[in-house]
Amino acid sequence: MSASELDVEGDPGGWEAVAELPPSAKLVAKVLEYNDRLTQSQLAEETMLPPRTVRYALTRLEEVDAVDSRFSFTDARKRVYTLAIEE
């Protein structure tokens, strides 16, 4: 694990890890910072990115433990994403 993957407390993830990701992943992380939880389609709408790009961004964010995902209670076919980075 490189130093860029460690945040101030020494835990993996955090904004430092997000800084190394593509711009689309940074945008998705920022949108999640201002919204408690969103589905992939809601993220695509909020960011104005294509669904495929949002999927890629979420995959990259999950790799650095920057987002958490759970199944939606209202529709089990969908996943709901939340930001896992502490301020």
C-alpha positions as CSV (number, residue, x, y, z in Angstrom):
1,M,0.0,0.0,0.0
2,S,1.4,3.3,-1.0
3,A,1.5,6.5,1.2
4,S,-1.1,8.1,-1.1
5,E,-3.6,5.4,-0.1
6,L,-3.3,6.3,3.6
7,D,-5.3,9.2,5.1
8,V,-4.3,11.3,8.1
9,E,-5.2,8.6,10.7
10,G,-3.3,5.9,8.7
11,D,-6.4,4.1,7.5
12,P,-6.8,3.0,3.9
13,G,-9.1,5.1,1.8
14,G,-10.0,8.7,2.5
15,W,-9.9,11.8,0.3
16,E,-6.2,11.2,-0.4
17,A,-7.0,7.9,-2.1
18,V,-9.9,9.5,-4.0
19,A,-7.5,12.2,-5.2
20,E,-5.6,9.5,-7.2
21,L,-8.8,8.4,-9.0
22,P,-10.3,9.6,-12.3
23,P,-12.3,12.9,-12.4
24,S,-15.6,10.9,-12.7
25,A,-14.9,9.1,-9.4
26,K,-14.1,12.4,-7.7
27,L,-17.3,13.9,-8.9
28,V,-19.4,10.9,-7.7
29,A,-17.7,11.1,-4.3
30,K,-18.4,14.8,-4.0
31,V,-22.1,14.3,-5.0
32,L,-22.3,11.6,-2.3
33,E,-20.7,13.9,0.2
34,Y,-23.7,16.3,-0.2
35,N,-26.4,13.5,-0.4
36,D,-26.9,10.9,2.2
37,R,-27.6,8.0,-0.1
38,L,-28.2,7.6,-3.8
39,T,-28.8,4.8,-6.3
40,Q,-26.7,4.5,-9.4
41,S,-29.4,6.1,-11.6
42,Q,-29.8,9.0,-9.1
43,L,-26.0,9.5,-9.3
44,A,-26.1,9.5,-13.1
45,E,-28.8,12.1,-12.9
46,E,-27.1,14.3,-10.3
47,T,-23.7,14.2,-12.0
48,M,-25.0,14.2,-15.6
49,L,-22.6,11.4,-16.4
50,P,-23.5,8.3,-18.5
51,P,-24.6,5.3,-16.4
52,R,-21.6,3.3,-17.6
53,T,-19.2,6.0,-16.3
54,V,-21.0,6.1,-13.0
55,R,-20.6,2.3,-12.7
56,Y,-16.9,2.6,-13.4
57,A,-16.5,5.5,-10.9
58,L,-18.4,3.5,-8.2
59,T,-16.2,0.5,-8.8
60,R,-13.0,2.6,-8.4
61,L,-14.4,4.2,-5.3
62,E,-15.2,0.8,-3.8
63,E,-11.7,-0.4,-4.5
64,V,-10.3,2.4,-2.1
65,D,-13.2,1.8,0.4
66,A,-14.5,5.3,-0.2
67,V,-18.1,4.2,-0.7
68,D,-20.4,1.7,1.0
69,S,-23.3,0.0,-0.9
70,R,-26.4,-1.8,0.3
71,F,-29.5,-3.2,-1.3
72,S,-32.4,-0.8,-1.4
73,F,-35.2,-1.6,1.0
74,T,-37.8,-0.4,-1.5
75,D,-36.3,-2.2,-4.5
76,A,-34.0,-5.1,-3.9
77,R,-32.8,-4.9,-7.5
78,K,-31.1,-1.6,-6.8
79,R,-28.1,-0.7,-4.6
80,V,-27.9,2.4,-2.6
81,Y,-24.5,4.1,-2.2
82,T,-23.2,6.2,0.7
83,L,-19.9,7.9,1.2
84,A,-17.6,6.0,3.6
85,I,-15.1,8.8,4.1
86,E,-15.1,10.5,7.5
87,E,-14.5,14.2,7.5
